[in-house]
Amino acid sequence: MDISDILADATSHIPSRSQKESDHIALTRAWVNERNAPEILPWPTELIDRVMDILRSQIEKVEDSFSDIDPASNFKSIIVQTELERFKYLVRAFIRTRIAKVYRLLELGALVLTCVEIDAHALYYLSSPEQTLRLSPSELSYAKSHQTLISNHYQSSFLSQFPASLQKLDDTAGGISMVEQPDFDKTVIVRILRSSNEEVSVEGTDIEFSLEQGSIMVVRWSAIKEVVERGDAELI
């Protein structure tokens, strides 16, 4: 058996190239979009489920191959493991990017607190069903548990010394909300993936533009977010 036969046999054990590469591209795009968007984007349930099924299946195949002493089988295992690492890296990077938007470590000079502080936008994502739908079940559970821990920490540290009316972390008294929202007017660079006759307007201005495939533009996130979220454009 020569090298071409080994490669052909190895690739037969992984998803078709078209499906595998399309998922890889979609996952890469989801990661880049997440890194550049000022808010957490909707959790891509179908894509992540599909990728995790691929990973579980290939991990089983790699584990089964460990008992085989045939050199050709070992080489095929290396190829499959390389494919696995590509997807595992993207999944980890994607999830870390989303978590980083919700939580951060609080540094005060040389002092680094050991607890995790709620980021300015964490309460926003837990403030309504519409926003929590953007989180995966595990992200939502993670956010709620840390919310409880930090709220209790603040309460025992200093909030209990304030008047009851000033102890809320999500107070909206006086028409001013303590729940800070993401910067929806942040400038992003976007590439249009599919043309459309839709006219996109920038709120507060008289600027309107159409979507032409392949065009790259600098625009406010609030104007283009729906286009990106439905997959007709990507952030770069």
N, C-alpha and C positions, 0 to 999 in steps of 0.2 A: 504493500500500500504506500503510495507516494504522498507528498504534502498536499497536493490538490484533492486527493481522495479524502484525506483527513479533514481538510477544511470544509469540503462539501458535506461530509457526514456530520461535522460539528454544527454547521448552520442549520441542519435539518431538525435539530433539537430545540431551536429557539423560534420565536414567532417569525412570521414572514417579514422580509425586509421592509415592505411597504408599511405594514402595521407597526413594526418595531420603530422604524425611523420616524413615522408620523407621530408616534407617542413621544419619542425623544425630542422632536422639534416642538411639540405642544408643551411638554414639560419645561423645556428651556425657555420658551416664550412666556410661560406662566411665571417662571422665576424672575426673568428680566422685568416683566411688567410689575411684579410685586416689589422689586427693588426700587423702581422708579416712580410708582404711584404714591401719592401722599397718604392714602388710606388703605386699609386692608381690602383686597379684592375678594369677590365671592369664592368660596372653597370649590375647586374643580372636582367634585365627587366622582364622576364617571372616569375621568382620566386617572386620578390617584388609585381608584379601585382596580382599574385595568393594569396599571403599572405594578401595584402590590401583588396582584395575581401572578404576573410575569416573574417577579422577584421570588415569590414563594416557590413557584414551579421550578425555576432554575436552581435555586438553592438545594432543593431536594435532589435534582439530577447531579449537582456537584458532590453532595454528600454521598450519593450512591457510587460515584466514580472513585472515591477514595480507596475503596477495597479492591479496585482493579489495578493489577500491576502491569498491564499492557501499556507500553510507551505511547501508542497511538491514542489510547483512552485518556491517558494523563495529559497529552497535548490538547485534546478536545476539551478537557476540563479547564485548562488554562484559558482557552478561547472564551468559553462560557463565563468564566469568572471575570474576564475583562469586560464583557458586556454587562455583567451584573454591576461592576464597580461604576460604570458610566451612569447607570440609572440611580444607583444608591447615592452617588455624589449629588446629583440633581435634587433628589427627594430631600436629602438632609439640608442642602442649601436653601431650598424653597421653604421648608418648615422653619428653619432658623430665621429667615428673613421675616416671616410672618410674626414669629414670637418677638423678634426685636422691635416690632412696631408697637407691641403692647406693653412690654416691660423693659426696664433698663436698670443698671446699678447706679445708685446715688453716691456721688463722690463729693465730699466736703473737705477741700484742701488735701491733707495727707490721710484723712480718715475715710475709709471705705466701709459703709454699713454692710453688715452681713445679710441683712434682709433685702428682699427685692421690692422696689418701690413701684407703685402703680404709675405708669406713664400718664402724661396729660390726656391721652386719648383712650385709655383703657375703659373708663367709665362710659365713654361715648359708645363703645361697641357693646356694652352691657345694658345700655339705656333703653333699648327698644327691640321688639322681635325682628324688625326689619334689619337691624344691624347685627344681631346675634346670628341671623341666618347666614351671614358671611363667614362665620367660623365653623370649623369642623367640630363634631361632638367632643373630641379630645381637647381641642383648643378652648371650647366653651367651658368644659369641666375645669381645665387648668386655670382659666381666667377667673372663674367663680371662686375656686379654692384660694387663690392668691388674693383676690378681692377681700374675702373674709378675713384672711390672716392680716393683711395690711390695715384694714379698717379697725380690727381689734387692737393692733399695735398702736395706731394713731390715737384710738380712744383711751387706751391705758397710759400713753405717753403724755398727751397734752389736751386732746379734745374734751376730756371729761372736766377739765378746769374752765372751759368756756361755757357761756350761757347755752341752754338747750337749743335756742334758735340759731346758734352759730356752729353747731356740731355736725351738720349735714355736709357730706362731701359732694353731693349733687344738688346743692341748693340753687334755686332759680329766683329767689326773692328780689324784688326791685327791678325785675326785667333783665337781670344779669345772671347768666348761667355759669356755675362753677365748672361745668363739664365742657372742657375745651374740645372743639372739633378739629379734625385735620384741616390743613390749609388747602381748601378746594380750588383756590385761585393760584396754586403753585404752577409755575411754568414747566411744561414737559415737552420732550421731543418725541414726535409720533410718526410712524410710517403707516400709510394706508395700505391695507392688504386686499381690499375689494372695493371696486368703484360703486358709487351709489348716487342717485339723483337727489338724495336728501341734502338739504341746505342746513348747515350747522351754524348756529349763531352764538356769539360770545355775549353773555349776559352783561348788561350795563354799558354796552357799546353798540354801534351800528354795523359791526363787522360780521359778515356772513361768508361762508366758503363751502364749496362742494367737495365731495370725497372722490379723489381720483387715484386709482390703484398705482402704487409705487411712489407717490408723492410723499415728501418729508416736510414736516412743518413744526414750528414752535408755537404752542398754544396753551391756554389755561386748561388745567385738568378738568374743571367743571364743565367746560364746553365739549370735551372729547371723551369723558369717562364712559358714557353709555356705548359709544362706538367701540371702545377698547374692550369693555366687558362682554359685548356680544361677539367679539372675535373678528371684527372687520378692520381692526387696526392694532398695532403693537407699539409699545414704548421702546425706545432705544437710548 
